[in-house]
Amino acid sequence: MGIVLAVFLIAGVAAAVALGRDSKADGDSGTAAKTVRGVIGSEKAEFFADPDTVKALAAKGFTVRTETSGSWAMDRLPLKGYDFAFPGSKAPADELSRSAEARGGPLRPFYSPLVVVAHRNAAEVLAANGLARLRAEGGDGAGGGSKWATQGTLLMGPYLAAAEDDRTWQQLKGASGHAELSGTVFITSTDPVSSNSGALYLAAASYVADGGRVATDAKAVERTAPLLRKLVQVQGAQQTSSDAPFRDFISGVGNPLVLVYESQVASLLMSSQRQEVGDLVVLYPDTTVSSDHTLVPLTDHGRELGELLSTDPVLRKLAVRHGFRPQGAAAEFTAATAGHTAYIDQRLTGVRQAPVPTAELLRSMARQARG
């Protein structure tokens, strides 16, 4: 009897194991773990590393492994073995789609406009000299240069004219009482050859400098090349990511004017471990380019991930928490940033979007600007 019972017990265990396997193969196949690998712009690293994002993706059956790269350097990477590439804008994504074996068209789950973060003294001097307009704290639209201003508009035409003339802070009225404001007036940006924000800065500057025309050929690039060279070369060595200049700025070191993504500011403001922002003023350029974070699917799993980031309400909410604006869902961003309108212009009031040249022309702009 003991032998007979042992045989039945072993058979029962084997049947249970087989049943479990069948169950996983059938009923749970939709949530079976899929490990996908991708290369992303560094501005999305914190979003993908967020434990809540990891948990939300796991609930949908995804484990995502990411590596960071400058958006314009991704096409030089050996992408075999990757499931997706996720640069910070459409132009490098379109180039990747042509050079890599993309699975269908790119997807754009969220975007973020470029802004200039400034220390209050610098912002007030710019406003006093007609290079910016400031709004009173609270975002109520009051004009003038209130010392409590935390948001405003960078006037790209006057700013570029000042850059063309090599204006220094010492030449601007009101700067003499601020020892930290010295040398040439310039905005710190990232390396336009490899970094998305740096390249888009040149696109917006070229558009304004050329009378509101997007560059369509080599002659158009040549027309604005001397000015773009000044914007870049005055900076010296440039970073390949906006993270380090932004962190330096918040820490109170570095240049008083830094080009960053709005998402970086919004994420900082909404963080549960909020860091002090000190005398931060956020300047929205009156002519700018929004960074459409664009996922290029290289495998079927990569495409599934892109669609999930675009449609899943939990992941969209997490993207907003990291400062991104979901495509086609302004209300989500508006609700999340309702308590931070002193810094965040939810409606992008008076901000004009400049068209972006083709990837080939933008690369030419960047190379010429770097000299």
Secondary structure, DSSP 8 states (H G I E B T S, - for coil): -HHHHHHHHHHHHHHHHHHHHHHHHTTTGGGS-EEEEEEE-GGGHHHHH-HHHHHHHHHTTEEEEEEE--GGGGGGS--TT-SEEE-SSHHHHHHHHHHTT-SSS-EEEEEEEEEEEEEHHHHHHHHHTTSEEEE-TTT----S--TT--EEEE-HHHHHHHHHTT-BGGGSTT-TT-TT--SB---B---TTT-HHHHHHHHHHHHHHTTS----SHHHHHHHHHHHHHHHHTT-S--SSSHHHHHHHHTT-S-SEEEEEHHHHHHHHH-TT----TTEEEEEESEE-EEEEEEEESSHHHHHHHHHHHH-HHHHHHHHHTT-EETT-HHHHHHHTGGGTTT--TT-TT-EE-----HHHHHHHHHHHH-
